[in-house]
Structures are given as structure tokens and as C-alpha cells.
């Protein structure tokens, strides 16, 4: 079974939150990141790493930290500059494992149609998105987001 199929059929996964990965990565604590991934795998679940910075995950992959999948933020929090989204998509294309893109709508700054169209134009088969929603203010938001995924993805 290929890694992509293994992740696709996995029912359980754990990922390390982006700020934690970035802090340890920037402090040169790669062995700690690797130990976290190994600990997750000992629980027989897929292990992932997240980051807000586009250079971190490709470098984690090169250094062999052992993640099964990645979570790549489309923007650096509090910046939300369009160039950051392009850098995130370039980082995703460097990764040989499945990636989940998040903050695709830039915390509400991007129109949903444009955000979904852009992200699905750049993601590969086997990649995915994680989208926040606030149904209290807009109860139909989950159905709208699901419709946009179907419209712009290869589902």
C-alpha cells in the first residue's frame, strides 16, 4: 500500500500544532520533533506536522522527521498577504506526502468562491483543506462550504 493510500484509509491521526513545530524547528530541536512523531506512530496512528511558515515543512521532510502528512497554513497569522498564499502553495508542491491546507480564507478576508477556487487549483489529488466556520452567525455556512469543495475540487 502506498503512503498516500495508507493516509487516505487511516481513521486516526494526530498532528503537532504549527507554533510548537516552528518553535522547536527554529531552536534547532529537530530531535525533539522527531521524537514526537515517533511517539505518535507508536500509538499506531498517522503522525503529522503543521506550520504557518512555508519553509519549515519542506525542511522537516528533508531532515527526515518522519511525518506521514502535513498541515500547511496558507498565511502567516496577522499578516494575510497574498504572496504568503503563493509561498504556501509552492511549499505544498515540494512535499511528497499528503498536505492539508488551512486558513484558506485568511480569517474571512478572502471571498469563499475565490479562496476555494485558488486552493483547489494548487492542491494535488490526496491533499485536502481544513476550513473554519462560525455557524452561529450563518447556519448555512457548512453546506455552502461543502458545495464549494464539490465545485472546485476533483470530488
C-alpha positions as semicolon CSV with decimal commas, in nm:
position;residue;x (nm);y (nm);z (nm)
1;X;0,000;0,000;0,000
2;X;0,140;0,342;-0,090
3;X;0,181;0,610;0,175
4;X;-0,089;0,819;0,009
5;X;-0,334;0,526;0,022
6;X;-0,230;0,448;0,378
7;X;-0,313;0,803;0,487
8;X;-0,633;0,801;0,284
9;X;-0,757;0,491;0,464
10;X;-0,632;0,592;0,809
11;X;-0,910;0,650;1,058
12;X;-0,700;0,824;1,321
13;X;-0,429;1,085;1,304
14;X;-0,254;1,331;1,532
15;X;-0,059;1,635;1,426
16;X;0,170;1,869;1,614
17;X;0,040;2,226;1,617
18;X;0,229;2,474;1,398
19;X;0,357;2,708;1,668
20;X;0,511;2,413;1,851
21;X;0,677;2,276;1,539
22;X;0,809;2,618;1,439
23;X;0,942;2,698;1,786
24;X;1,133;2,370;1,808
25;X;1,250;2,390;1,445
26;X;1,380;2,745;1,488
27;X;1,558;2,645;1,811
28;X;1,737;2,359;1,637
29;X;1,538;2,096;1,829
30;X;1,481;1,859;1,537
31;X;1,541;1,555;1,756
32;X;1,250;1,662;1,976
33;X;1,019;1,698;1,674
34;X;1,131;1,356;1,551
35;X;1,063;1,205;1,896
36;X;0,710;1,349;1,896
37;X;0,642;1,193;1,555
38;X;0,780;0,859;1,673
39;X;0,566;0,870;1,987
40;X;0,252;0,931;1,780
41;X;0,340;0,643;1,547
42;X;0,386;0,409;1,844
43;X;0,014;0,469;1,908
44;X;-0,049;0,328;1,558
45;X;-0,196;0,648;1,417
46;X;-0,075;0,870;1,133
47;X;0,159;1,145;1,253
48;X;0,156;1,496;1,111
49;X;0,337;1,826;1,145
50;X;0,187;2,172;1,095
51;X;0,341;2,509;1,018
52;X;0,246;2,867;0,939
53;X;0,586;2,930;0,779
54;X;0,624;2,793;0,423
55;X;0,990;2,691;0,459
56;X;0,951;2,474;0,771
57;X;0,768;2,164;0,645
58;X;0,980;2,104;0,333
59;X;1,286;2,128;0,556
60;X;1,133;1,887;0,810
61;X;1,077;1,642;0,526
62;X;1,436;1,680;0,403
63;X;1,566;1,620;0,755
64;X;1,364;1,300;0,784
65;X;1,147;1,382;1,085
66;X;0,912;1,103;0,973
67;X;0,574;1,273;0,938
68;X;0,304;1,087;0,743
69;X;0,124;1,408;0,645
70;X;0,145;1,784;0,685
71;X;-0,077;2,083;0,772
72;X;0,035;2,395;0,583
73;X;-0,114;2,733;0,669
74;X;-0,189;2,949;0,366
75;X;-0,096;3,267;0,553
76;X;0,128;3,380;0,832
77;X;-0,115;3,480;1,110
78;X;-0,176;3,853;1,144
79;X;-0,020;3,922;0,801
80;X;-0,256;3,761;0,549
81;X;-0,063;3,890;0,247
82;X;-0,145;3,738;-0,095
83;X;0,221;3,649;-0,159
84;X;0,216;3,426;0,151
85;X;-0,053;3,209;-0,006
86;X;0,162;3,161;-0,317
87;X;0,459;3,064;-0,099
88;X;0,244;2,814;0,093
89;X;0,127;2,651;-0,231
90;X;0,489;2,628;-0,352
91;X;0,583;2,460;-0,022
92;X;0,298;2,210;-0,058
93;X;0,419;2,112;-0,405
94;X;0,762;2,026;-0,259
95;X;0,615;1,775;-0,012
96;X;0,584;1,412;-0,126
97;X;0,317;1,335;0,134
98;X;-0,045;1,446;0,172
99;X;-0,095;1,803;0,289
100;X;-0,395;1,973;0,447
101;X;-0,406;2,345;0,369
102;X;-0,564;2,565;0,634
103;X;-0,663;2,929;0,679
104;X;-0,755;2,924;0,311
105;X;-0,998;3,214;0,358
106;X;-0,748;3,430;0,551
107;X;-0,974;3,453;0,856
108;X;-1,262;3,586;0,645
109;X;-1,057;3,828;0,436
110;X;-1,097;3,623;0,116
111;X;-1,428;3,558;-0,055
112;X;-1,514;3,186;-0,024
113;X;-1,550;3,129;-0,402
114;X;-1,211;3,281;-0,475
115;X;-1,040;3,105;-0,182
116;X;-1,169;2,758;-0,270
117;X;-1,103;2,803;-0,642
118;X;-0,744;2,912;-0,571
119;X;-0,658;2,642;-0,322
120;X;-0,804;2,356;-0,525
121;X;-0,626;2,481;-0,836
122;X;-0,298;2,429;-0,649
123;X;-0,358;2,122;-0,433
124;X;-0,281;1,774;-0,559
125;X;-0,503;1,469;-0,554
126;X;-0,481;1,336;-0,199
127;X;-0,434;1,679;-0,041
128;X;-0,716;1,849;0,150
129;X;-0,837;2,161;0,323
130;X;-0,933;2,244;0,679
131;X;-1,184;2,528;0,687
132;X;-1,308;2,712;0,991
133;X;-1,672;2,810;1,009
134;X;-1,891;3,004;1,250
135;X;-2,244;2,867;1,204
136;X;-2,387;3,073;1,492
137;X;-2,385;3,381;1,267
138;X;-2,460;3,191;0,947
139;X;-2,622;2,848;0,998
140;X;-2,593;2,754;0,629
141;X;-2,215;2,809;0,615
142;X;-2,126;2,439;0,638
143;X;-2,350;2,349;0,343
144;X;-2,210;2,643;0,144
145;X;-1,851;2,539;0,213
146;X;-1,926;2,177;0,121
147;X;-2,081;2,293;-0,207
148;X;-1,770;2,498;-0,286
149;X;-1,545;2,199;-0,218
150;X;-1,751;1,992;-0,462
151;X;-1,749;2,274;-0,718
152;X;-1,374;2,338;-0,718
153;X;-1,221;2,004;-0,620
154;X;-1,199;1,683;-0,818
155;X;-1,450;1,507;-0,589
